[in-house]
């Protein structure tokens, strides 16, 4: 094995997945309830504390290398492990030799960085946790390429922000930062000594309710420093600073806004100002939750949930197109062996993990990462298949939580939505098995998916009601129609033309079918309606639903919104007066709806090597926007008279209707504009 001599850049390496798993553990315990730790109620995995790296080199002359390890290390050559060195500088002899480095660290991932002219750490090294197996190393060369920054020292970026206003109150100060934000509060120009309490709130009601606000900080300031930055990153709009001593004074309040540096690769403008505000607020909401991983909400949980992340992956492809945060999230969610419960303890969340892999490959074409996850996919799928019943269907058993959505639905027995997600997961397994050359498994997974799809349609399809029923329990089929299985079957292409028409009218547009009230499942509901051409309906729903939150003063989108509620009801959830997250990742779904179904940009082959642009006005007079397509971008403009598109990557086609007839026109590959008149 030899380094690519054209690549002169050394970077940190670690046991694959260990840094991501370690980082997940670190961020997962940051959730607090009034300064009290609130860790997740699922297993947090840990890195291997002792690993060994190996690399075979061939030098024509001796070479000195510099060794930096995150932990204690020992280096030796050619298996002579009784001749070890822990010196930072090491002279490698000429010729062909095997270099071995053992690293131990029980606190942080035992990572390694070696710098030399021809010998240096990169992805050609291998590593073992002493299980007699060698694996390609894990790395993140784009960000962790400096020997001075060990992976365990990674931090998000910060920049100082000023509040929109500060008011002196009866016993302190009230700062309003103008919108939802995340970071470290600062008090500046300290004069005096005092115990200081800070009450945080996403709303004015919360920050003023000192007994019930979710987040607060207590600290004693001795007056020795002019400024003080609170050590915990908080999510808030308002901060109420209250000193215990009446003599205590400060000059100002500010914050260190904490964020993941990402490139804003998309934009959107239209003839509807409210829709433009919805898009901007969605992107802002999404960025606040795009951090070390894709989080659910920034105030209450700050955890990595697989269902939330599945939607975040898709929104990311239509906004930042950041590969690394997707990969980190997928690795962290999957965790370590052995598997003893479903991801996040939720049955459907294990299945969303597979669809996340499927979508990542489709949008990025990153076959190497997908291949690297295959063994983890196999063991998770084995776990899932091992929890099927005698009918080869999954249902909640023992400690499983069958979630589907926050709604009044009975998820006992064989839930049709779960079977559809399992079917898609098996299709994903067949796809990745083919990528890695596991031919026997390709056919096995494909056959299981086909058989399951046939069962779903034969058992759950109700011809009279025109849709899939919700469940079967103890052999008794429910006659309840819900939107959940029907919209997933629409999205995955599981219905024939006759079924599509029935489901559209009898289920998706039927006001008598139970309504969906969370942005979580509205994501899929509105996407499915776009799949059947209901763009005008979807536009009206976005303006009403997300516009309704903006009308109530939202500066980021919420975990749940019910227009029938009023006042403090909008803040309540989980039997807590301020339990609802007012900045929730799944609230940002207009990013995906607008990018995929209005601007109409979708990959037709992995990595956008081939793609389709099929714009739809949906009742707008005009729109224009940019969508990332792999390493390039697609630009789209449409009004009632014309469509203009151009792209800087791949081979694409423009689909449109002229005089109600469908047409396709190739998009120029030279980056020039294609314009099609519609009248």
C-alpha positions, 0 to 999 in steps of 0.5 A: 500500500502506498500513498498517492504522491500527488497528495501531499496533505496529511490529516487526522485518522481514527477508527472508522465511526469512533470520532462521530460516536464520541462526538454524538455522546458529547453533544447528547448530554448537553440537554438540560432542564433548568441546569439539570442534565437530561441525557437521552433515554437510549444507549450512548456508545463509546469509542474504542480506547485502544487501537492500532494503525498500520501502513506499509511504505517503500522509501528509496532513502531514510525519512523523518516523520512527525507523530502526533497522537490524541492519546498515548502512542507507541511506534514500531516497525515490521512487527518488532513490538519489543522495539517501541518508540514514543518519540515525536520524531522518528527516522524511518529506514529506507526500503519496504517496511510496515509501520505500526502505531498503537494509540490509547485514549480512554477519554477521547478517540485515539486519533493519529496524525503523521507528517512526512514527505512521503509517509503521512496519514491519510485514507490509505492507512488501516486500523484495528481495535484488536479484533483481528480485523483491519478496516479502512481508517475514518477521517474528515480531511476537509476540516481536521487537517491540521496537526494542531487541532486534534479531532477531540478539540473540534468546536463549532464557530462563533461570532459576537451578536448584539441584541435588538434591544435591551430594557432595564427591568425592576430587578435586572435587564431584558435582552431581545435578540430579535429572533430565535438564536443559539449561543453563549450569552455574555455580560459586558462591563461588569461592575461589582460582585453578585450572584447572577441568574439568567432566564431564557425564553423562546417567547416573551411568556417563557422568559418572564415565567421564572418558575417554569422557563426551560433554560436558566443559568446561575453563576457568582461573578466576583467582579475580577473580570470585566466581561463574562461568557456563560459556558453553556450554549443556549437556544433563546430569543429573550434573556432576562439577567437578574443580579442578587445584589442591587449594587451590581451593574453591567454596561451591555449584554451580547452573545456569541452566536454558535453555528456550523459554517455551511455554504448557502447554495440555494436561493428562492424568490417569487411573486408571493412575498409571504412565500419568500418569507416562509422560505427564508425562515425555513432556511434560518430554522434549518441552519440553527439545527444544522450543527455537529449533527442534524438536531431536532430542536435547539431548546428542549432536546438538542438530540439526534433523532433518526426521523427528524434527520431523515427529513433534514437530509433531504432539506440539506440537499436543497440548501447547503448540500453539506456531505459531512454533516449527513455522514456524521449523523448517519454514523452517529445514529447507527452507533456500535454493535451489538444492536439491542434496540431500535435506533432512538428506541423507535421501530420506524426510526431504524427504517428511516436510517436505511432511507437516509442511506438511499437518499444520500447515494442518490443525491451525492453519488458518494459510493465509497461512504455507502459501501463503508456502511454496508456491514452496519446496514446488514446487522441492523437489517438482520435485527429488524428482520429478526423482529418480524412476526409469523407473517414476515411483518414488523410490529412493536414487540417488547420495548419497541416504540411504534411512533409514526406521528404525534397523533391519536392513532392506534399503532398496535399490530401490523401497521401498514406504514411500517411495512412500507418503510420496511419494504423501502429499506429492503430495496435500499439493502438490495441497491447497496448489496449490488454496489459492494458486489454481494450478489447473493444478498442482492437477490435475497433483499430484492425478493423479500422487498417484492414479496412484502410489497405484494403482501402490503397491497393484497392485505391493506388495500381497501378498494371500496375506500380507495386507499390503504387501511392503517393496520391489522391486529390479531388477524383483524384488519382495520377499516380505518384509512389514514394518510400515513401509509398512502402518502409513503406509498405515493412517494415510493411509487408503489401504486398503479395509476388507478390506485393513485387516482383513488388515493388522491381523491379518497384519502389525500384530499378527503377532509373526513380523513384524520388531518395531520397537524405536525410539520413532521408528517406534513412534510411527507403529506405535501410532498405526496400531493405534489407527486400527484400534481396538487401544487396549487393545493400545496402552495395554499397549505404552505401559505396558511400553515407556515404563514400562520406561524409567521402571523403569530410572530414566529422567527423560526418554525415550530415543532407543532402548529395547530391554528385552532389553538390560541395564546399560551396553548401554542407554547405547550407540549409534553405537559409542559407550559413551554415544552414545544420547540419553537425552532424545530428542524422538521418545521423547515420542510418548505425548503424541500417542497419548493426546491424539488416540486416548484423549482422542480430539480431532482436527480435522475442518477446518483450524484446528479450525473443525470437530472430532471428539471420540471418546474411548476408555478402552482398558482404563482405568477413567477419564481426564480431560484438556484438549487445545488446539483452535486458539484454544480448548480441549477438555476430556474426561472418561470412565469406564465409565458416562459421557462429559463434554466441553466446548469453547471453540472451533469446532463439534464432535461427540462420537462414541461407542458405546452398546450397540455402536451408533455415535452422534454428538451435537453439542457445545454451542458455548456452552462448557457441558458435554455429558454422555452416559450409557453405561449 
